[in-house]
C-alpha cells in the first residue's frame, strides 16, 4: 500500500510540475535574415518539449531565413513584445543578430525584461545587444569570441565560457553551446517556481 501511495504521489508531483510549466512563456527573437538555425531550433524544441510556450519574434511576420537554410514564420513583431507577457526573453545569434545591437526597441525590451525580473538571455553575437542595452555592466557574460571586446567595453565581466549565468541573465558563446544554453534556460525557468 505504501508503495502504491508513493507512486501516486510521484505521479501527482510530476503532473503538477508539468501543469505549472505549461504556464511559462518564452519569446525568441531572431533576425529577419541570417539567424543561426540551431541556436533557435534546438533550445525551442527543448523548451516546448518541457511545456514552455514559445513564440518567435522578428522585425517582420514574413518568413525569416536562417544561415543554414531554415525558414521560420515569426509569431509576433519585436515591436509588439511586452516583457511582462513572457518569463524569458531570448535573443538568438547568427550574422543577422547585429541588426539588434543598436536597435532601441530591442534594447528597451532587454531592459524591461530585467526590470520585470524576467530571464533575459542571448547567444552567439546577440549578447552585444544586452551589453549595449546596459544590462551586462558588472555581470559575468560570454559571447562569440570576436565580440568579446564589445562586452568588456560595456562593463561586462567576459568569461569566455560556453554558457554563463549571472542572476536572471544567461549568455552563450555560439552554436556549439546551443544545447547547454537550452538546459540553462530550462533550469532557470523551472527554478523560477521556487
Secondary structure, DSSP 8 states (H G I E B T S, - for coil): -HHHHHHHHHHHHHHHHHHHHHT-EEEEE--SEEE-HHHHHHHHHHHHHTT-EEEEEES-SSEEEETTS-EEE-SEEGGG--GGG-SEEEE--SGGGGGGTT-HHHHHHHHHHHHTT-EEEEETTTHHHHHHTT--TTSEE---GGGHHHHHHTT-EE---SEEEETTEEEE-SGGGHHHHHHHHHHHHHHTT-
